[in-house]
Amino acid sequence: MKRRHVYLIIIAVIVAVVVLLDLPQTPSFVNSILGRQLKTTLGLDLTGGVQVLLAPQAGFPFTSANLDDAAKILQNRTNALGVAEITFQIAGGQYVLAEFPDVKNQDAVNAIIQETGLLEFVGSDTQLPPDTIIQTDNLSTASTGTPSPTETPLISNPLQTTPTGPIYHTVITGADLASVSVQSDPNNPTLGIFIRFTLKPEAAKVFEEYTTAHVGQYLMIVLDKKVFSSPRIDSGIPGGTGIIQGNFTADTANQLATVLRYGSLPVPLEIVQNRVIGPTLGQDSLNKSILAGLIGFAIASLFMIIYYRLPGVLAVLSMLVYASVTYAIFRLLSVTLTLPGITGFLLSTGGALDANILIFERMWEELRSGKNLLTSIDLGWKRAWPSIRDSNISTLVTSVILFWFGSASGASIVKGFALTLAIGIIVSLVSAIFVTRTFLDITIDFNKPSSHKIWFGA
């Protein structure tokens, strides 16, 4: 009895939280906790957006493979999970066509696209202010790894002067990063939000040797030949682990970490054309889809209530909890809702109803055989579980295959559909097994054996 009520309290708390997350205008205290503004974003097919045509910089040699790699890196930077429905496609063999749904700030889009993402740790005997443009002895436009003596001659003095200006020595590059994460230290709030990085073993050794030999000098963090910060080397840094500090917000830190995590572009791209496009399907199609979903849910709910009676009512309540939790997860993950994504969600809703039906049918069989209600519910769950488990696992496996296919082929729409379907299936499974079961267990205490026929139809 105590366990049932504990479960009911947990469900009530979850519902209260997701209601706050699902509100059109999320309360400010929720946004402050999350560190960002929650909103529901619609896809290009429903609300329009920005379309950008990119081309390699004039005079820069490239191949179709380089262009394809650049498109994939940009795709990962902007749409790692495949839920934002941002697409980058090769057009005409020499262009990259990018589409950003429901975008208001075109300048932010341009900044993400044109950021090459070349990270360098550069030695200097003087401290340079942030945003200073410099030249380095790493002449590549992409992070190709730690410069070797044969590729980039090591300079004894970290600062050389040439007729065109000073050239600084690149110690390691972004390709030497093994991991990048955004963190904060509650025990040291003066650090604020920072980026922690770990280097690959070979680069970690180079990093330690250089910092040990240049104590008192500076190791500049340079992104796309622009100085980001110039920390002083106070001692040798072993272990290949360090942090990047700045006046970061959660968004700016995550943006930089994403660029570093997915690497630099093999081809520098420039914007050829930038224009706003209208929705291909529009608000009318969205309204019709929502109306169709509501009608379908109403018919299914009516069937469940008439046919299964009290369990049907509890199943409908469980479905409402499932829908609220799933929508909250979509908002937390910043899922862009397109018609394929909505289709994945509706498909998982069918799986949730199917699980409830299997459980109730098994429960009916036990009641009709003369067992009491508590035993019937327990046996109904146990005997329905193998079918529920197998059907949901097969659907999840299909979702994984579709997600992999979408990643390999660059089909963002397929990735989005697969992910929304997988999320919906997982939530629906928990809803049927945990929420519906708790609701049924609570009602047992309010039913007498003589009323089973009335409330349970058996």
VENNOR-V968504 format. One record per residue. RES is the residue in three letters. SS is DSSP state (h for helix, s for strand, l for the rest). PSI is psi in degrees with one decimal (999 if undefined). Layout:
RES:SS:PSI + RES:SS:PSI
//
This chain:
MET:l:-44.8 + LYS:h:-40.1 + ARG:h:-39.5 + ARG:h:-43.9 + HIS:h:-32.8 + VAL:h:-44.0 + TYR:h:-40.6 + LEU:h:-39.1 + ILE:h:-41.6 + ILE:h:-44.2 + ILE:h:-42.1 + ALA:h:-40.8 + VAL:h:-44.0 + ILE:h:-44.4 + VAL:h:-42.9 + ALA:h:-40.5 + VAL:h:-46.2 + VAL:h:-29.3 + VAL:h:-42.9 + LEU:h:-39.6 + LEU:h:-27.5 + ASP:h:-10.7 + LEU:l:139.4 + PRO:l:-40.3 + GLN:l:96.5 + THR:l:133.3 + PRO:l:147.0 + SER:h:-34.8 + PHE:h:-29.9 + VAL:h:-43.8 + ASN:h:-37.0 + SER:h:-35.7 + ILE:h:-43.0 + LEU:h:-21.2 + GLY:l:13.6 + ARG:l:167.5 + GLN:l:121.0 + LEU:l:136.1 + LYS:l:160.1 + THR:l:121.7 + THR:s:130.3 + LEU:s:154.0 + GLY:l:173.6 + LEU:h:-32.9 + ASP:h:-15.9 + LEU:h:-28.7 + THR:h:-2.8 + GLY:l:-170.3 + GLY:s:-149.4 + VAL:s:136.3 + GLN:s:128.6 + VAL:s:132.0 + LEU:s:123.3 + LEU:s:150.4 + ALA:s:152.1 + PRO:s:148.5 + GLN:l:143.7 + ALA:l:130.2 + GLY:l:-7.0 + PHE:l:123.3 + PRO:l:139.8 + PHE:l:162.7 + THR:l:167.9 + SER:h:-32.7 + ALA:h:-41.3 + ASN:h:-43.2 + LEU:h:-39.9 + ASP:h:-40.9 + ASP:h:-41.5 + ALA:h:-41.4 + ALA:h:-40.0 + LYS:h:-38.7 + ILE:h:-44.4 + LEU:h:-37.3 + GLN:h:-44.5 + ASN:h:-38.9 + ARG:h:-43.5 + THR:h:-17.2 + ASN:l:57.7 + ALA:l:-40.2 + LEU:l:-12.1 + GLY:l:14.4 + VAL:l:-8.7 + ALA:l:-9.2 + GLU:l:26.9 + ILE:l:132.2 + THR:s:144.4 + PHE:s:117.3 + GLN:s:144.8 + ILE:s:131.6 + ALA:s:123.9 + GLY:l:11.7 + GLY:l:-6.2 + GLN:l:8.0 + TYR:s:158.9 + VAL:s:122.8 + LEU:s:119.8 + ALA:s:140.0 + GLU:s:127.2 + PHE:s:110.0 + PRO:s:144.9 + ASP:l:46.0 + VAL:l:132.1 + LYS:l:-33.1 + ASN:l:96.6 + GLN:h:-29.6 + ASP:h:-38.2 + ALA:h:-38.4 + VAL:h:-46.5 + ASN:h:-39.1 + ALA:h:-41.9 + ILE:h:-42.4 + ILE:h:-44.3 + GLN:h:-5.6 + GLU:l:113.5 + THR:l:-39.1 + GLY:l:22.9 + LEU:l:109.0 + LEU:s:131.9 + GLU:s:140.8 + PHE:s:111.6 + VAL:s:132.5 + GLY:s:147.5 + SER:s:147.7 + ASP:l:1.4 + THR:l:154.6 + GLN:l:123.4 + LEU:l:146.1 + PRO:l:154.3 + PRO:l:151.3 + ASP:l:7.1 + THR:l:129.8 + ILE:s:128.9 + ILE:l:168.3 + GLN:s:143.6 + THR:s:165.3 + ASP:l:3.0 + ASN:l:100.3 + LEU:l:-3.6 + SER:l:157.5 + THR:l:-5.7 + ALA:l:155.8 + SER:l:104.5 + THR:l:7.0 + GLY:l:-176.8 + THR:l:124.0 + PRO:l:128.5 + SER:l:162.7 + PRO:l:-28.0 + THR:l:-29.2 + GLU:l:-46.2 + THR:l:106.3 + PRO:l:132.4 + LEU:l:132.9 + ILE:l:126.3 + SER:l:-40.5 + ASN:l:122.9 + PRO:l:-8.6 + LEU:s:116.6 + GLN:s:150.7 + THR:s:129.5 + THR:s:171.4 + PRO:l:-24.1 + THR:l:1.2 + GLY:s:177.1 + PRO:s:145.5 + ILE:s:126.5 + TYR:s:150.6 + HIS:s:127.3 + THR:s:118.6 + VAL:s:-54.1 + ILE:s:168.5 + THR:s:177.9 + GLY:h:-23.6 + ALA:h:-15.4 + ASP:h:-1.6 + LEU:s:130.4 + ALA:s:-35.2 + SER:s:152.1 + VAL:s:133.2 + SER:s:152.3 + VAL:s:128.5 + GLN:s:169.7 + SER:s:152.0 + ASP:l:105.3 + PRO:l:-22.9 + ASN:l:-12.1 + ASN:l:74.4 + PRO:h:-17.4 + THR:h:-22.1 + LEU:h:-29.3 + GLY:l:-151.5 + ILE:s:131.9 + PHE:s:167.5 + ILE:s:121.3 + ARG:s:133.9 + PHE:s:152.6 + THR:s:134.5 + LEU:s:157.4 + LYS:l:156.0 + PRO:h:-47.4 + GLU:h:-42.9 + ALA:h:-33.8 + ALA:h:-37.3 + LYS:h:-44.3 + VAL:h:-42.6 + PHE:h:-45.4 + GLU:h:-43.5 + GLU:h:-41.6 + TYR:h:-46.8 + THR:h:-33.4 + THR:h:-37.3 + ALA:h:-11.4 + HIS:l:38.7 + VAL:l:135.6 + GLY:l:-15.8 + GLN:l:-166.6 + TYR:s:146.1 + LEU:s:99.7 + MET:s:140.3 + ILE:s:115.2 + VAL:s:126.7 + LEU:s:119.4 + ASP:l:45.8 + LYS:l:14.2 + LYS:s:129.2 + VAL:s:125.9 + PHE:s:-46.8 + SER:s:162.0 + SER:s:72.7 + PRO:s:147.0 + ARG:s:140.1 + ILE:l:106.5 + ASP:l:-23.7 + SER:l:168.2 + GLY:l:143.9 + ILE:l:98.5 + PRO:l:166.3 + GLY:l:-13.6 + GLY:l:27.3 + THR:s:136.2 + GLY:s:180.0 + ILE:s:153.5 + ILE:s:120.1 + GLN:l:155.2 + GLY:l:-179.7 + ASN:l:68.1 + PHE:l:143.5 + THR:l:172.7 + ALA:h:-39.0 + ASP:h:-46.8 + THR:h:-36.1 + ALA:h:-43.8 + ASN:h:-36.2 + GLN:h:-46.6 + LEU:h:-42.1 + ALA:h:-37.3 + THR:h:-43.6 + VAL:h:-45.2 + LEU:h:-37.2 + ARG:h:-38.7 + TYR:h:-0.1 + GLY:l:-178.9 + SER:l:164.4 + LEU:l:135.5 + PRO:l:-17.2 + VAL:l:122.3 + PRO:l:127.4 + LEU:s:148.5 + GLU:s:152.8 + ILE:s:124.5 + VAL:s:-39.2 + GLN:s:141.8 + ASN:s:119.1 + ARG:s:154.8 + VAL:s:133.7 + ILE:s:154.2 + GLY:l:167.9 + PRO:l:144.2 + THR:l:-27.7 + LEU:l:-43.4 + GLY:h:177.0 + GLN:h:-32.5 + ASP:h:-43.3 + SER:h:-37.5 + LEU:h:-45.6 + ASN:h:-41.7 + LYS:h:-38.8 + SER:h:-43.7 + ILE:h:-42.2 + LEU:h:-42.8 + ALA:h:-40.4 + GLY:h:-41.6 + LEU:h:-40.9 + ILE:h:-44.7 + GLY:h:-42.2 + PHE:h:-39.4 + ALA:h:-42.8 + ILE:h:-44.6 + ALA:h:-39.5 + SER:h:-42.0 + LEU:h:-42.9 + PHE:h:-47.0 + MET:h:-41.1 + ILE:h:-43.8 + ILE:h:-42.3 + TYR:h:-42.6 + TYR:h:-7.3 + ARG:l:-123.0 + LEU:h:-46.5 + PRO:h:-34.3 + GLY:h:-40.6 + VAL:h:-44.8 + LEU:h:-35.7 + ALA:h:-38.7 + VAL:h:-43.1 + LEU:h:-40.9 + SER:h:-37.5 + MET:h:-35.9 + LEU:h:-40.1 + VAL:h:-44.6 + TYR:h:-46.8 + ALA:h:-40.6 + SER:h:-44.0 + VAL:h:-42.9 + THR:h:-43.6 + TYR:h:-38.3 + ALA:h:-40.7 + ILE:h:-41.0 + PHE:h:-42.3 + ARG:h:-38.8 + LEU:h:-36.3 + LEU:l:1.7 + SER:l:42.4 + VAL:l:127.4 + THR:s:121.3 + LEU:s:110.3 + THR:l:173.9 + LEU:h:-41.4 + PRO:h:-39.1 + GLY:h:-42.0 + ILE:h:-36.3 + THR:h:-42.2 + GLY:h:-40.5 + PHE:h:-46.5 + LEU:h:-34.9 + LEU:h:-39.6 + SER:h:-28.3 + THR:h:-40.0 + GLY:h:-38.2 + GLY:h:-36.5 + ALA:h:-43.5 + LEU:h:-40.6 + ASP:h:-40.1 + ALA:h:-43.6 + ASN:h:-40.9 + ILE:h:-43.3 + LEU:h:-43.2 + ILE:h:-45.6 + PHE:h:-38.2 + GLU:h:-42.6 + ARG:h:-38.8 + MET:h:-41.2 + TRP:h:-43.3 + GLU:h:-41.1 + GLU:h:-38.3 + LEU:h:-41.2 + ARG:h:-24.0 + SER:l:-0.1 + GLY:l:2.4 + LYS:l:157.1 + ASN:l:170.1 + LEU:h:-45.1 + LEU:h:-44.6 + THR:h:-39.2 + SER:h:-40.4 + ILE:h:-44.3 + ASP:h:-47.7 + LEU:h:-36.1 + GLY:h:-43.0 + TRP:h:-46.3 + LYS:h:-39.8 + ARG:h:-23.4 + ALA:h:-23.5 + TRP:h:-45.4 + PRO:h:-41.6 + SER:h:-42.7 + ILE:h:-45.5 + ARG:h:-49.5 + ASP:h:-42.1 + SER:h:-39.6 + ASN:h:-38.1 + ILE:h:-43.0 + SER:h:-37.9 + THR:h:-40.3 + LEU:h:-39.6 + VAL:h:-42.8 + THR:h:-40.4 + SER:h:-41.6 + VAL:h:-42.9 + ILE:h:-44.0 + LEU:h:-39.6 + PHE:h:-43.4 + TRP:h:-44.0 + PHE:h:-43.5 + GLY:h:-36.6 + SER:h:-41.5 + ALA:h:-33.0 + SER:h:-5.6 + GLY:l:16.0 + ALA:l:89.4 + SER:h:-35.2 + ILE:h:-39.7 + VAL:h:-42.2 + LYS:h:-44.6 + GLY:h:-43.8 + PHE:h:-45.3 + ALA:h:-40.9 + LEU:h:-43.1 + THR:h:-35.6 + LEU:h:-44.8 + ALA:h:-44.2 + ILE:h:-45.3 + GLY:h:-40.6 + ILE:h:-44.4 + ILE:h:-45.3 + VAL:h:-40.2 + SER:h:-35.0 + LEU:h:-45.9 + VAL:h:-38.0 + SER:h:-45.2 + ALA:h:-42.2 + ILE:h:-37.6 + PHE:h:-52.3 + VAL:h:-53.4 + THR:h:-41.4 + ARG:h:-42.2 + THR:h:-43.3 + PHE:h:-42.7 + LEU:h:-43.0 + ASP:h:-37.5 + ILE:h:-37.1 + THR:h:-16.7 + ILE:h:-39.4 + ASP:l:-14.4 + PHE:l:12.4 + ASN:l:139.3 + LYS:l:151.9 + PRO:h:-33.8 + SER:h:-17.7 + SER:h:4.9 + HIS:h:-39.1 + LYS:h:-37.7 + ILE:h:-47.8 + TRP:h:-27.4 + PHE:h:-3.9 + GLY:l:17.6 + ALA:l:999
//
